Amino acid sequence: MVRKFFGTDGIRGAANSWPMTAEIALRVGMAAGSVFTRGQHRHRVVIGKDTRLSGYMIESALVSGFTSVGMDVFQFGPLPTPAVAMLTRSLRADLGVMISASHNAYHDNGIKLFGPDGYKLSDSVEAEIEGLIESPVEPLLASPDELGRAKRIEDAQARYIEFAKRTFPRAMSLEGMRVVIDCANGAAYKVAPAALWELGAEVFEVGVDPDGFNINKKCGSTCPQLMCSKVKELRADIGIALDGDADRVIIADERGEIVDGDQLMALIAQAWHRAGRLSAPGIVATVMSNLGLERYLNSLDLSLERTKVGDRYVVEHMRKHGFNVGGEQSGHIVLSDFSTTGDGLIAGLQVLSVVAEQQRAVSDACKLFEPLPQVLENVRCKKGQPLDDKLVREAIDEATARLGSSGRLVIRPSGTEPVIRVMGEGDDEGLVKSVVGEIVSALQTAAAA
């Protein structure tokens, strides 16, 4: 089945344009509410959002949709995606919803759905919801006496702060640690600084003044230069940058140099392996993680199991095969002992706990392997995906042969943008750049035809 609404991370698009309109949001609420109305109990959905202006519109439409099919709605206001997943389970809701376009700019928005277990929905359940979105609405509507109610939960942020703090070792404190936290003017702008301060850190906040338009604007994990400069300016011990919905994290060491998700997974895997906390002998990452990470884990007799891009696929593999550490190079770190999805704050706290325990500088603790040269290029494709073009296939085959066993190629359509991503890595940086350039050239030619 061709997916019309759902991508790799829910439904996403430009606000007030198809599919991110109030009408579609209303229908999503009705469709998802109908799918998750099971049994005779009073059904409940929880809704969180980030700080985008369009969040008000999308939230109101979703509330109307859910209540019209008989579901009660609990509204959290601005709250990280992982907090919504956690509270879906805590409040025994039938469904959880996060309104966010993650790391995108303010003019985009999205809808992410979680089942009652706090996990993102499977492809089959999303397909079931898609089948109802454009169906006649009358069969879905509740009778007048069965309409749902809407209620705001005022202490949702405090609940999540306490939850996050409990993942940090109880006998340990962040006292004496100078921490820069960049919240991307997004969903964690209150909870992340508060949690760090309550654990004893001296906290320096940036990206904590949302105005509806500045989410991810020159800040956050996708633009970490602000965090890096603040670390150096303030002589902080560490910088932590979250994205708009706080499900991903990028770290800066005390020199203001970036530590990406691959290094963070390596650090956590090493520490948990030594402590006997890994539930399986390895971790799960995507095809985009650096080959250097794989080689480092192999040196510890640990495996790196790869999935296609998207933290939902990482989580599915973790659940199926019993892993408790996984994530993406981009900073989605999934620690299933604590969370059902990526959680930037909790991942940051785990890094801080290792650094505090080892009493080492972040630059020493978090540099566990030398990444292989990696080149990533995006090719915009307005006329469909040209991956089946003969010249493109020939370019890919030739590049694969030239790299041989000394590197990797990953060519894939984006799940959230009209682009094809071309990634190459290997021991010879010049060769990697050359083969990626040839594939990009072939794709551009095919896309323009």
Summary of the structure (lengths in Angstrom):
residues: 449
radius of gyration: 22.1
end to end distance: 27.3
largest distance: 69.0
contacts: 1699
relative contact order: 0.10
helix: 39%
strand: 21%
